[in-house]
Amino acid sequence: MLRILIIEFILAGTIGAVCFRLAWAVTKSRWVAWGIVLILAILLSLLTPGSIDVELTHEVGVMSSATHLPSPVLVNLNRFLGWIVGAGLAAVVVTKRKKLGLEDDIRFKDFP
């Protein structure tokens, strides 16, 4: 079961990083990008079911019975934390690129 939670965490982190980077590229404001990521993470955590398919656990070979499934709250919290960690890593990358002067390069002014 831990494998499935780790995979979901990594997937949510990747999506959070991509959303932060796109929001930052459009707005050029870290605060607005964080706001967009937080709103999306909260909405998706509230609107998606937190259940894990029992057949998926059998295919992955995690467990033989469905008695040890984590609670939906834990699964949604895992996804939410993945979004935040991914966005945090993207924010660190943007900060480092800005310090190096790579984000202000004239070659990248074609994006609005």
N, C-alpha and C positions, 0 to 999 in steps of 0.2 A: 504494500500500500504506500510505503514511503517513496517508492520509485515513481508512482503516478503523481504524488504530490510534488515531488521534485521536478518532474517534467512539466507539470502545470505552472509551477513557480517560474521556471526558465522561460516558458512560452509567454507568460504574463509580463515578465521582465523585458523580453524582447519587444513586445507590443508597446509597453510603457515607454521604452527608450525611443522607439520610432515615432510615437505620438509626440513626445517631448521635442524631439529634433524637428519634426515638421511644424509644430506650433512655434518653436523658436525661430525657424527659418522664415515663417510668414510674418511674425510680429516683431522679432528682434528684441523681445523683452522676456527676461527670465521669469518675472512675476506672472505675466499673462500665460506663459507656457506652463508654469506650475499649476496655475488655476485651471487651465484646460485639462491637464492630465488628472488633477484631483477630481474634477467634475466627472470626467469620463470613467475614472476608476470607481467612483462611488456609484454612478449610474449602472455600470456593468455589474458591480457587486450586488446591487439590489435587484436587478432585472434578470440575472442569469440564475438558473437553479444550481444549488450547491451539491447536487447528488452526483455520484460517480456510478457509471453503468456497471452492473454486476458482471455482464458478459465480457466487458473490457478487462476486468480484473482476472478473469479466467484465461483470456487470450494472452495477457502479459505474463501469466503464471505467478501472480502475486499471492493469491489465496485460493483456497478450495471452497470456502463458504462465505456468504455475504454477512456474517455476523460481526465482522470487525471493520465495517466501513466507517470512515470518520463522519462526524456530523456535518451537515451542510454549512453551518456557520464557520467551521474550521476550514472547509474547502474554499469558501468565499473570502475568508480572511487571508488565506494563503495567496489567492489570486490578487487581492488588493495589495498585499505587501510586495508581491512580485512587480506590480505596476510601479509602486513607489521606488523600489530599489532600482529598477530599470531606468526610470526617469532621473533618479539621482546620479547614476553612472553617466547618463547622457549629459546631465548638467555639468558634471566634472569635466567631461570631454570638451564641451563648449567653452568652459572657463579656460582650460589649458590652451585650446586653439586660439582663443581671443588674446591670451597673453603672448602667444607666439606670433600674433598678427596674421594668422591664416584666415580668419573670418572677415577681415577688412580688405582682403585682396581685391583689386579691381577686376580680376578675371571672373570673380564670382558674383558680379553685380547684375547678371542677367535674370536672376530670380527676383520676382517682385517683393 
